[in-house]
Amino acid sequence: MDLSYNLVASKCAEQMAKYQDCVLKNQAGDWNTICRPEGKALAACADASVPHLAELKNSCSQQIFTYRQCLDKHASQADEVIGEKCGGLMKDLWECSERTMKSIEEREQANKKLV
C-alpha cells in the first residue's frame, strides 16, 4: 500500500494537496461531503495515472467498502475513536493491498521470463 500511496502522491500531487487542504479546513464540518469534488478529482487522477490501481480496487473491494463504512460511521468522532474503531479494518485493507501487489509483481516477473 505504501507503493500505491507513493505513486498517487507523485502522479497526483496537486489533487492530493487540494483534497488534504479541504479536509483540514473543514474538520469542524461535514468534510466528507464538502470535499467530495476534491476527492473525486484525486480518485480520477489516481485511476488514470497509477498502474494496477484498478486491480487493487477490485481485489480489495470488500476491505475498501468495510473501511469506508467505518470511517463514515465515525466521521464526527475524535481521531482516537476512529483509530480504535477502524484501525483493524485499515490493517485488513493494507494486508489485502500488499497481497495483491505481491501477486501482480509475481505475475509480471513470470511474464518477463516468458518473453
VENZI-V370904 format. One record per backbone hydrogen bond with DSSP energy under -1.0 kcal/mol. NH is the residue of the N-H (numbers start at 1). CO is the residue of the C=O. E is the energy in kcal/mol with one decimal. If there is no record, write none. Layout:
NH&CO&E / NH&CO&E
This chain:
5&1&-2.8 / 6&2&-2.8 / 7&3&-2.3 / 8&4&-2.5 / 9&5&-3.0 / 10&6&-2.1 / 11&7&-2.6 / 12&8&-2.8 / 16&12&-2.7 / 17&13&-2.6 / 18&14&-2.2 / 19&15&-2.2 / 20&16&-2.8 / 21&17&-2.7 / 22&18&-2.2 / 23&19&-2.6 / 24&20&-2.6 / 25&21&-2.5 / 26&22&-1.2 / 29&26&-1.1 / 31&29&-1.7 / 33&30&-1.1 / 34&30&-2.7 / 35&31&-2.8 / 36&33&-1.3 / 39&35&-2.5 / 40&36&-2.7 / 41&37&-2.1 / 42&38&-2.1 / 43&39&-2.4 / 44&40&-2.5 / 45&41&-2.2 / 46&42&-2.6 / 47&43&-2.7 / 48&44&-1.9 / 49&45&-2.0 / 50&46&-2.4 / 53&50&-1.5 / 56&52&-2.5 / 57&53&-2.9 / 58&54&-2.2 / 59&55&-3.0 / 60&56&-2.4 / 61&58&-1.1 / 64&60&-2.6 / 65&61&-2.7 / 66&62&-2.6 / 67&63&-2.5 / 68&64&-2.8 / 69&65&-2.4 / 70&66&-2.0 / 71&67&-2.5 / 72&68&-2.7 / 73&69&-2.6 / 74&70&-1.9 / 77&74&-2.1 / 82&78&-2.3 / 83&79&-2.8 / 84&80&-2.2 / 85&81&-3.1 / 86&82&-3.1 / 87&83&-1.6 / 90&86&-2.3 / 91&87&-2.1 / 92&88&-2.0 / 93&89&-2.2 / 94&90&-2.7 / 95&91&-2.7 / 96&92&-2.2 / 97&93&-2.5 / 98&94&-2.3 / 99&95&-2.4 / 100&96&-2.6 / 101&97&-2.6 / 102&98&-2.3 / 103&99&-2.3 / 104&100&-2.5 / 105&101&-2.8 / 106&102&-2.5 / 107&103&-2.4 / 108&104&-2.6 / 109&105&-2.3 / 110&106&-2.3 / 111&107&-2.3 / 112&108&-2.0 / 113&109&-1.7 / 114&110&-1.2
